[in-house]
Amino acid sequence: MNHYARTFSLLALCAAARFAMAGAASPYGVCSHITRVGYGYRDESCAHIADTGIGAVRSDVDWYRCQPAPDVPFDFSFYDAVLASCEARGLRFLPILMRPPAWAKPIGEHLEEWGAFVEAFVRRYGMRCPDIEIMNETNLRVFWGSDPDPETYAAVLRTAFAAARRAEPGVRVLLGGLNGVPLPYLRRVLECAGPDSFDAVCVHPYTHPYPPEPALEQNLASLRALLAEFGAADKPVIVSELGWPTHQANVEGLPLLRMLLAAARPEQKAWRCVYATTAPESGASTVASAIAAALPSGSTCEELFGDALRARLATGGVDAVIYPFDETFPADTFDDVFAFVRDGGVLVDIGGMPMWYPCTETAPGVFSKNLRGEDAAPLRDRFRLSLDAWWLNPALPREARAFPTPAAGAAGYKGDPAGERARRFFKPDRLGPEDEFVPLLVMKDTAGGEAVAASLIRYGGDMKGCLAVSGVMGRNASVPIDEAAQARYLVRSLAICLALGVDGYYWYEFRSTEEDPNYSEHHFGLTHKDFAPKPALEAYRAFIARRPPGSVQRDIPLRDPDTGLYRSEWKRPDGTVGGVLWKPGEIEDPVFY
């Protein structure tokens, strides 16, 4: 049995199952693709979800499935079966109304038809679906279908709100779950739609592979402040997606790394590298081992951060520092790395925008990621690095194939004959007269000019070293965490959300598909593909047992500023008091009382 299963008695777990029947009052939810055609596990998933004590399940409801052609009656029979599966097990269903049919695109030109769909859905199900979520992650192109458009989404939201009110005034209309907490996008929605066009706000404040603290509470505080600006401070906030994946480590870009180092120092036979991790609790050591194995015989790579990285650079004997392949970098040691390059060292940063997301060590071995890439601009400027991308330059595509230059070929690079999929680019316009810019992967932009997707900067004058960068982004840049960390982060994020007054918490997701062992999207589940539980499932079950639906959060500080100790405390329906304690970097496993 794992840590959480041992912690709680059978009696407490049985109590959680009893409380699951009170799903309407439960803040505990989970995302599950029970409405996907071909999923094939709807009834089995609902049974397992209810057995855990979870009270609600969230999944998409596609307009195109209900009305494939204009002027035909709505067909909700598929969703009738979905609700029957949920209700048979005491689960509340949270529908995400989304995906218009082809004939209703762009949706901004079909608002009347959209409103008719929303009204028909709410009339059919009424308070059987007490909440409806209006679309999903509309601040992302992949879900919106084109460049995010907060003005049009505001119109979509207003229309849905009016339609739902006509059908059943008691149904809450939720501003659809936004990826992250995108304040500028949300601000524009609020300006256009107003606070009276929704009943609650849904966000997806992912931090993976980093722990929830302190980014989660900071993001929720910023969201509350923005809502208060618009007179909506009393609107409930729902975390309708949050989770951490447990995929296997897969270090993409190693051939590029090998080429960049060879171009920087053609005479170098073996490399002494440092991998400057920003996620030491994850698979960083695996990444360091993979780097060493990919380099010439005799090469080494150490995973270091913080004081250990500073000490290693100070002692010498390091040829190259390698930043993570996921656009993050450790801001705390930036000055040390900059001095290393200034004095002749090589810095490699590949996998997207170099030095984009600064990460700060908030506790020993615990990093917090800053989601505002523009905040790192003053640091990038010290390297005289000039970035380019489609949102900065209209001549650049979102993605294009880039091909090796003769300099890359001389460094031994062959690569994909079809070209490398590049999304970020570099320019030499900030370099000094003694600096050398060496293009290594190039493509043509729409204006016929050359766009550089990978390059080497050999510094001159005041600096002696090299910076090697690549904008080729792999399918899965994030490093994984293990299953024990997933369970810890579930409890800690859930405790934080409830302490900060979040109205509902939906873990993403219930069952892992596990089709690709290296792809994070396939490994967020609380269970494996065969429904075998991960420790996170037992952690969720245990949390619900300790804090059953109907519990009331006690108004105490979440974090002690002097000790860094987190404490979330509540009063249960039977009058007893419970809570959970932890301290990032020291008391990683939450302790219940």
C-alpha positions in Angstrom: 0.0 0.0 0.0 1.2 3.5 -0.7 1.6 6.4 1.7 -1.9 7.7 1.4 -3.7 4.3 1.4 -1.9 3.5 4.7 -2.8 6.8 6.3 -6.6 6.3 6.4 -8.8 3.7 7.9 -11.4 1.7 6.0 -14.1 3.5 7.9 -13.0 6.9 6.6 -12.9 5.6 3.0 -16.4 4.2 3.3 -17.5 7.6 4.5 -16.1 9.2 1.3 -18.2 6.8 -0.8 -21.3 7.8 1.2 -20.7 11.5 0.7 -20.2 10.9 -3.1 -24.0 10.6 -3.4 -24.2 14.3 -2.4 -22.5 15.2 -5.6 -24.3 18.5 -6.0 -22.6 19.9 -2.9 -19.2 18.3 -3.7 -16.3 20.6 -4.8 -14.4 17.5 -6.0 -14.4 16.8 -9.8 -12.4 15.1 -12.5 -12.1 15.5 -16.2 -12.8 12.4 -18.3 -13.4 11.9 -22.0 -16.6 10.0 -21.5 -18.3 11.9 -24.4 -15.6 11.1 -27.0 -16.8 8.7 -29.7 -14.6 5.6 -29.5 -13.7 6.2 -25.9 -15.5 2.9 -25.0 -15.0 3.2 -21.2 -17.9 5.5 -20.2 -19.7 3.2 -17.8 -16.5 1.7 -16.4 -15.0 5.2 -15.9 -18.1 6.5 -14.1 -18.1 3.5 -11.8 -14.5 4.1 -10.8 -14.9 7.8 -10.5 -17.9 7.4 -8.1 -16.1 4.8 -6.1 -13.3 7.3 -5.4 -15.7 9.7 -3.8 -15.5 12.3 -6.6 -18.8 14.1 -7.0 -18.6 15.5 -10.6 -17.2 14.7 -14.0 -16.4 17.2 -16.7 -16.5 16.5 -20.5 -17.2 18.2 -23.8 -20.6 18.5 -25.5 -20.1 19.2 -29.2 -22.6 21.3 -31.1 -21.7 19.6 -34.4 -22.8 16.3 -33.0 -26.2 17.6 -32.0 -26.9 19.6 -35.2 -24.8 18.5 -38.2 -26.8 20.6 -40.6 -28.7 23.9 -40.3 -32.5 23.8 -39.8 -32.6 20.2 -38.5 -33.9 19.3 -35.1 -31.3 18.9 -32.3 -30.4 15.3 -31.5 -29.2 15.0 -27.9 -29.6 11.2 -27.7 -25.9 10.6 -27.3 -25.7 12.9 -24.3 -28.9 11.4 -22.8 -26.9 8.2 -22.5 -23.9 10.1 -21.0 -26.1 11.7 -18.3 -27.7 8.4 -17.6 -24.3 6.8 -16.9 -23.3 9.7 -14.6 -26.6 9.9 -12.7 -26.7 6.1 -12.1 -23.6 6.5 -10.0 -24.5 9.8 -8.3 -22.2 11.9 -10.4 -22.9 15.5 -11.4 -22.1 16.2 -15.1 -20.4 19.4 -16.1 -20.8 19.9 -19.9 -18.4 22.0 -21.9 -20.5 23.4 -24.7 -18.1 23.8 -27.7 -17.1 22.9 -31.2 -19.6 24.4 -33.7 -20.5 22.5 -36.8 -18.7 23.5 -40.1 -21.8 25.3 -41.3 -21.8 27.6 -38.2 -18.2 28.9 -38.6 -17.0 31.4 -37.8 -19.2 31.3 -34.8 -19.2 35.1 -34.5 -21.4 35.2 -37.6 -23.8 32.6 -36.2 -24.6 33.8 -32.7 -28.3 33.4 -33.1 -27.9 29.7 -34.0 -25.4 29.3 -31.2 -27.9 30.7 -28.7 -30.5 28.3 -30.0 -28.2 25.4 -29.4 -27.4 26.5 -25.8 -31.1 27.2 -25.1 -32.1 23.8 -26.4 -29.5 22.0 -24.3 -30.5 23.8 -21.1 -34.2 23.2 -21.7 -33.6 19.5 -22.2 -31.5 18.9 -19.1 -32.4 21.8 -16.8 -31.0 21.4 -13.3 -29.7 18.0 -14.1 -26.7 20.0 -15.4 -26.6 22.8 -12.8 -23.5 24.3 -14.5 -22.6 24.7 -18.1 -19.2 25.8 -19.2 -19.0 27.9 -22.3 -16.2 26.5 -24.5 -12.7 25.4 -23.5 -9.3 27.3 -23.5 -10.5 29.9 -26.1 -7.3 31.8 -25.5 -5.5 29.0 -27.4 -5.6 28.8 -31.2 -5.9 25.0 -31.1 -9.4 25.2 -29.4 -10.7 28.5 -30.8 -9.8 27.5 -34.3 -8.0 30.7 -35.3 -6.1 33.5 -33.6 -7.7 34.0 -30.1 -10.3 36.7 -30.2 -11.6 37.8 -26.8 -14.1 40.2 -28.4 -15.8 37.5 -30.3 -15.7 35.1 -27.3 -17.3 37.8 -25.2 -20.2 37.9 -27.7 -20.4 34.1 -27.6 -20.5 34.2 -23.8 -23.2 36.9 -23.7 -25.3 35.0 -26.1 -25.0 31.8 -24.1 -25.9 33.5 -20.9 -29.1 35.0 -22.3 -30.1 31.7 -23.8 -29.5 29.7 -20.6 -31.5 32.3 -18.6 -34.4 31.9 -21.0 -34.4 28.1 -20.6 -33.7 27.7 -16.9 -32.7 30.6 -14.7 -31.2 28.4 -12.0 -28.4 27.0 -14.3 -25.0 28.7 -13.7 -23.2 29.9 -16.8 -19.4 29.5 -16.5 -16.9 31.6 -18.4 -15.1 28.7 -20.2 -11.9 27.4 -18.7 -9.0 29.5 -19.9 -5.5 28.0 -20.3 -3.4 29.3 -17.5 -4.6 32.6 -16.0 -4.3 34.9 -19.0 -5.1 38.2 -17.5 -4.9 40.4 -20.7 -7.2 38.1 -22.5 -9.6 37.9 -19.6 -9.5 41.6 -19.1 -10.6 42.1 -22.7 -13.4 39.6 -22.3 -14.6 41.4 -19.2 -14.5 44.8 -21.0 -16.6 43.5 -23.8 -19.0 41.1 -22.0 -19.3 42.8 -18.6 -19.6 41.0 -15.3 -23.3 40.2 -15.8 -22.7 37.8 -18.6 -21.5 34.9 -16.5 -22.0 33.4 -13.1 -18.5 32.0 -12.4 -15.0 31.9 -14.0 -13.1 28.7 -14.9 -9.3 28.7 -15.3 -6.7 26.0 -15.8 -3.7 27.2 -13.8 -1.3 24.4 -14.8 2.3 24.6 -13.3 3.6 21.2 -14.4 6.3 19.9 -14.1 6.8 22.4 -11.3 5.0 22.2 -7.9 1.9 24.2 -7.3 3.6 26.6 -4.8 3.7 29.6 -5.1 2.5 30.0 -8.6 -1.0 28.7 -8.0 -1.8 31.1 -5.1 -0.2 34.0 -7.0 -2.3 33.3 -10.1 -5.5 32.9 -8.1 -4.8 36.1 -6.3 -4.2 38.0 -9.6 -7.5 36.6 -10.9 -9.4 37.8 -7.9 -7.9 41.2 -8.2 -8.9 41.5 -11.9 -12.4 40.4 -11.1 -12.6 43.0 -8.4 -11.7 45.7 -10.9 -14.8 44.9 -12.8 -17.1 44.6 -9.8 -17.1 40.8 -9.9 -15.2 40.0 -6.8 -18.0 37.8 -5.5 -18.1 35.6 -8.7 -17.1 32.0 -7.9 -13.8 30.7 -9.3 -13.6 27.1 -10.5 -10.4 25.3 -11.4 -11.9 23.2 -14.2 -8.5 21.6 -15.1 -5.4 21.1 -13.2 -3.0 18.1 -13.2 0.6 16.8 -13.5 1.6 14.1 -16.1 3.8 11.1 -15.3 5.2 10.3 -18.8 8.6 8.8 -19.3 11.5 11.2 -20.0 12.3 11.7 -23.7 15.1 14.1 -24.5 14.4 15.5 -27.9 16.9 17.6 -29.8 20.0 15.7 -28.9 21.3 15.6 -32.5 20.9 19.4 -32.6 22.7 19.7 -29.3 25.6 17.7 -30.6 25.8 19.8 -33.8 25.7 23.1 -31.9 28.5 22.1 -29.6 30.6 20.8 -32.5 30.0 24.1 -34.3 31.0 26.1 -31.2 34.3 24.2 -30.7 35.2 22.0 -33.7 38.4 20.9 -32.0 36.7 19.7 -28.8 37.0 15.9 -28.4 34.9 15.4 -25.2 32.7 17.7 -23.3 32.3 18.5 -19.6 28.7 19.7 -19.4 26.3 21.0 -16.7 22.6 20.6 -17.2 21.1 23.6 -15.4 17.8 22.1 -14.3 14.7 24.0 -13.3 12.8 20.8 -12.2 15.1 18.8 -10.0 12.3 16.7 -8.6 11.4 15.5 -12.0 13.4 13.6 -14.6 16.4 16.0 -14.7 19.0 13.3 -13.9 17.6 11.2 -16.7 18.1 14.2 -19.1 21.7 14.7 -17.9 22.5 11.1 -18.5 20.9 11.2 -22.0 23.0 14.3 -22.9 26.2 12.6 -21.8 25.4 9.5 -23.8 24.7 11.6 -27.0 28.0 13.4 -26.9 31.4 12.1 -28.0 33.0 9.4 -26.0 34.4 10.6 -22.7 31.9 13.4 -22.3 30.1 14.0 -19.0 27.0 15.9 -17.8 26.0 16.8 -14.3 22.5 18.0 -13.3 23.0 21.0 -11.0 21.1 24.1 -9.8 21.4 26.9 -7.3 24.5 27.0 -5.0 25.8 23.7 -6.5 25.8 25.2 -10.0 27.5 28.3 -8.7 30.2 26.3 -7.0 30.8 24.1 -10.0 31.2 27.0 -12.3 33.5 28.7 -9.8 35.9 25.7 -9.6 36.3 25.6 -13.4 36.5 22.4 -15.5 33.2 23.1 -17.3 33.0 23.4 -21.1 29.3 24.0 -21.6 26.1 24.8 -19.7 22.9 23.5 -21.1 19.6 25.0 -20.3 16.4 22.9 -20.2 14.8 22.1 -23.5 11.4 23.6 -22.5 12.0 27.4 -22.8 12.7 27.7 -19.0 16.0 28.7 -17.3 17.1 29.2 -13.7 17.0 32.9 -13.1 18.8 32.7 -9.7 22.1 31.6 -11.3 21.8 33.7 -14.5 24.7 36.0 -13.4 26.9 33.0 -12.8 26.2 31.6 -16.2 26.6 34.9 -17.9 30.0 35.3 -16.3 30.9 31.8 -17.5 30.1 32.7 -21.1 31.8 36.0 -20.8 35.0 34.2 -19.7 35.0 31.7 -22.6 32.3 29.1 -21.9 29.5 27.8 -24.1 25.8 28.1 -23.3 23.3 26.0 -25.2 19.6 26.8 -25.1 17.4 24.9 -27.5 13.7 23.9 -27.8 12.0 27.2 -28.5 12.5 30.7 -27.3 15.8 30.8 -25.4 15.7 32.1 -21.8 12.0 32.8 -22.1 10.4 31.6 -18.8 12.6 32.5 -15.8 12.3 30.0 -12.9 13.1 31.0 -9.3 14.1 28.6 -6.5 11.5 29.4 -3.8 12.6 26.6 -1.4 15.5 24.1 -1.5 15.1 22.3 -4.8 11.6 23.8 -5.5 11.3 26.1 -8.5 8.5 28.5 -9.5 8.0 29.3 -13.2 7.2 32.8 -14.3 4.6 32.5 -17.1 5.4 36.0 -18.5 8.3 35.5 -21.0 8.6 39.2 -21.6 9.9 39.6 -18.0 13.2 37.9 -19.0 13.9 40.4 -21.8 16.5 42.4 -19.8 18.4 39.1 -19.2 18.3 38.0 -22.8 19.5 41.5 -23.8 22.7 41.0 -21.9 23.5 38.2 -24.5 22.6 40.6 -27.3 20.1 38.0 -28.4 17.4 39.1 -30.9 14.3 36.9 -31.1 11.8 36.6 -33.9 8.4 34.7 -34.2 5.1 34.9 -36.1 3.5 37.3 -33.5 6.5 39.7 -33.8 7.0 39.5 -37.6 4.1 39.0 -40.0 6.4 37.5 -42.7 7.1 34.5 -40.5 4.8 31.4 -40.4 3.7 29.8 -37.2 5.8 26.8 -38.2 8.0 25.9 -41.2 10.7 23.5 -42.3 14.3 24.7 -41.7 17.3 23.1 -43.4 21.0 22.9 -42.4 23.6 25.3 -43.7 27.1 24.3 -44.8 28.3 25.3 -41.3 25.8 22.8 -39.8 27.0 20.1 -42.3 30.6 20.8 -41.4 29.6 20.2 -37.7 28.4 16.7 -38.8 24.6 17.4 -38.8 22.4 15.5 -41.2 18.9 15.9 -39.6 15.5 15.2 -41.1 15.7 15.3 -44.9 12.2 16.9 -44.8 13.6 19.7 -42.6 13.2 20.5 -39.0 9.9 21.9 -37.7 10.9 25.4 -36.6 8.7 27.9 -34.8 11.1 30.4 -33.3 13.9 32.4 -35.1 16.9 34.6 -34.5 18.4 37.8 -35.9 21.9 39.3 -35.6 20.7 42.9 -35.3 21.8 43.4 -31.7 25.3 42.0 -32.0 28.4 44.0 -31.6 31.0 44.6 -34.5 33.3 41.9 -33.1 30.6 39.3 -32.6 30.0 36.6 -35.3 26.5 35.2 -36.1 26.6 31.7 -37.7 23.3 30.5 -39.2 22.9 26.7 -38.8 19.3 26.0 -39.7 17.5 28.4 -42.1 14.2 28.8 -44.1 12.6 31.3 -46.3 10.0 33.6 -44.9 6.9 34.7 -46.9 8.7 37.9 -48.0 11.6 35.8 -49.5 14.0 36.6 -46.8 16.1 34.2 -44.8 14.9 33.2 -41.3 17.4 31.6 -39.0 16.0 28.8 -36.8 19.3 27.8 -35.2 22.4 29.7 -34.8 25.7 30.2 -33.0 26.9 33.5 -31.7 30.7 33.7 -31.2 31.3 36.8 -29.0 34.2 39.2 -29.4 35.4 42.2 -27.6 34.1 42.2 -24.0 33.0 38.5 -24.2 35.0 35.4 -25.1 32.5 32.5 -25.2 29.6 31.3 -27.4 25.8 31.1 -27.2 24.1 28.3 -29.3 20.3 28.6 -29.8 17.7 26.7 -31.6 14.0 27.4 -32.2 13.1 23.8 -33.2 10.5 22.7 -30.7 9.8 19.0 -29.9 6.4 17.5 -29.4 6.9 17.1 -25.7 9.4 19.5 -24.2 8.3 19.2 -20.6 10.2 16.8 -18.3 8.1 14.3 -16.3 7.5 13.9 -12.6 7.1 10.5 -10.9 3.8 9.1 -9.6 4.7 9.9 -6.0 5.2 13.6 -6.9 1.9 13.6 -8.8 0.1 12.4 -5.7 1.8 15.1 -3.5 1.0 17.9 -5.9 -2.7 16.8 -6.1 -3.2 17.1 -2.4 -1.2 20.3 -2.1 -3.0 22.0 -5.1 -6.4 20.9 -3.9 -5.7 22.2 -0.4 -4.5 25.5 -1.8 -7.6 25.9 -4.0 -10.0 25.2 -1.2 -8.2 27.5 1.2 -8.4 30.3 -1.3 -12.1 29.9 -1.8 -12.2 28.0 -5.1 -15.7 26.7 -5.8 -14.7 23.5 -7.6 -11.6 21.5 -8.5 -11.4 19.2 -11.5 -8.3 17.1 -11.9 -7.2 16.5 -15.4 -7.8 13.6 -16.0 -9.1 10.3 -14.7 -7.8 7.6 -17.0 -4.4 7.8 -18.9 -4.5 6.6 -22.5 -0.8 5.7 -22.4 -0.5 5.4 -26.2 2.8 7.2 -26.3 5.1 6.6 -23.2 6.9 9.9 -23.8 3.9 12.2 -24.5 2.7 14.1 -21.5 -0.9 14.4 -22.7 -1.3 10.6 -22.4 -0.3 10.4 -18.8 -2.2 12.9 -16.7 -4.6 10.2 -15.4 -5.3 9.2 -11.8 -5.3 5.7 -13.2 -3.4 3.7 -15.8 -5.0 2.7 -19.1 -6.3 -0.5 -17.4 -7.8 1.5 -14.5 -5.0 0.3 -12.2 -4.8 3.2 -9.6 -1.8 5.5 -9.4 -0.9 6.9 -5.9 -2.7 10.1 -6.9 -6.0 8.3 -7.0 -5.6 7.1 -3.5 -4.5 10.6 -2.5 -7.7 12.1 -3.9 -9.8 9.4 -2.2 -8.0 10.1 1.1 -8.4 13.9 0.8 -12.2 13.5 0.3 -12.4 11.2 3.2 -10.6 13.7 5.4 -12.6 16.7 4.1 -16.0 15.4 3.0 -18.4 17.5 1.0 -20.2 20.0 3.2 -17.0 20.8 5.1 -16.3 24.5 5.7 -12.9 26.0 5.2 -11.5 27.8 8.3 -10.3 31.4 7.7 -6.6 31.1 8.6 -3.4 32.1 6.7 -2.5 29.6 4.1 1.2 30.1 4.5 3.3 31.2 7.5 5.7 33.8 6.1 8.3 33.2 8.8 8.5 29.4 8.5 7.2 28.8 5.0 4.8 26.2 6.4 1.5 25.7 4.5 -1.7 24.9 6.5 -5.2 24.4 5.1 -7.8 23.7 7.7 -11.6 23.0 7.7 -14.6 22.0 9.9 -16.3 18.8 8.8 -20.1 18.4 8.8 -19.9 16.4 12.0 -18.3 19.4 13.8 -14.7 18.0 14.0 -11.7 20.0 12.7 -9.2 18.7 10.2 -6.4 20.0 8.1 -3.3 19.3 6.2 0.3 20.6 6.6 3.3 20.7 4.3 6.4 22.7 3.5 7.9 22.7 0.0 11.4 21.5 -0.1 11.2 20.0 3.4 7.9 18.4 4.3 7.0 17.3 0.7 4.4 14.7 1.7 1.3 16.5 3.1 0.5 15.5 6.7 -3.2 15.3 7.7 -4.6 15.8 11.1 
